[in-house]
Amino acid sequence: MNIFWTLLRRELSAFFLSLTGYVIIAAVTLLTGLSFVVLVQNLGSDPSPMPVTEMFYQTYFFWLIVLLAAPVITMRLFALEKAAGTFETLMTTQVGDAQVVAAKFTASLVFYLITWLPLLACLFIVRHFTNQSGLDAGTVGGMFLGIFLTGGLFLSLGCFASSLTRSQMSAATISFVLGVSLFALGFLAEALPAAPQWSSQVIAYFGLFKQMHDFARGVVDTRTVIFYVSATFLFLFLTLRVVESRRWK
């Protein structure tokens, strides 16, 4: 466990001791602020029965942030160390492959959640100046649970992409393509009508938009939570297998 915490601190320091980390935080804060500028302009001072959190997800700024931030955050995790030659040095020390993957993923997830903290200020500002209702502990908690689960899934895609290559740009591109593919499945799940066929039921689990709207209202479906957790662990398992494959070369 001490090894894991040491690796975690090492990865977090790489985010906060470099300009890149602060640029990412500034960019996410800018996009979040723009989304609420749009909300204020559309709503004015008229009250709405829809929670502020749900209105935020309807602007699609959330998905833009996720699709762009996840590849940028994760592209350096494995690719940069491979390119610099420090990855093999790290793996020859007394650390396990699973500890390395877990530490890198956890650090990226912690950093990702920190970038969303300004969202709280935006929520309360919009609620104060537009007299919006529906902003309570349940809706805010559901919103951040959705951010946590969705972020975990897209970051695990990024970890997997970064483990495949030595190039950060290639890792970011692969991660972005995988994220867009998952996003497209969300559109497909919205477009297809409900049907008893197993294929339709499987695609329905990728209904990202409906799931996030539920989280934004404070509604938590255990099936959705299980889906996100299972998909995240699947890509982390694939990442671990890629890391372990160096022994076969």
Secondary structure as UniProt FT lines:
FT   HELIX           2..16
FT   HELIX           19..43
FT   TURN            44..45
FT   HELIX           52..57
FT   TURN            58..59
FT   HELIX           61..74
FT   TURN            75..78
FT   HELIX           79..84
FT   HELIX           86..91
FT   HELIX           97..115
FT   TURN            116..117
FT   HELIX           118..130
FT   HELIX           137..163
FT   HELIX           168..191
FT   HELIX           198..204
FT   TURN            205..206
FT   HELIX           208..216
FT   TURN            217..218
FT   HELIX           222..244
FT   HELIX           245..248
//
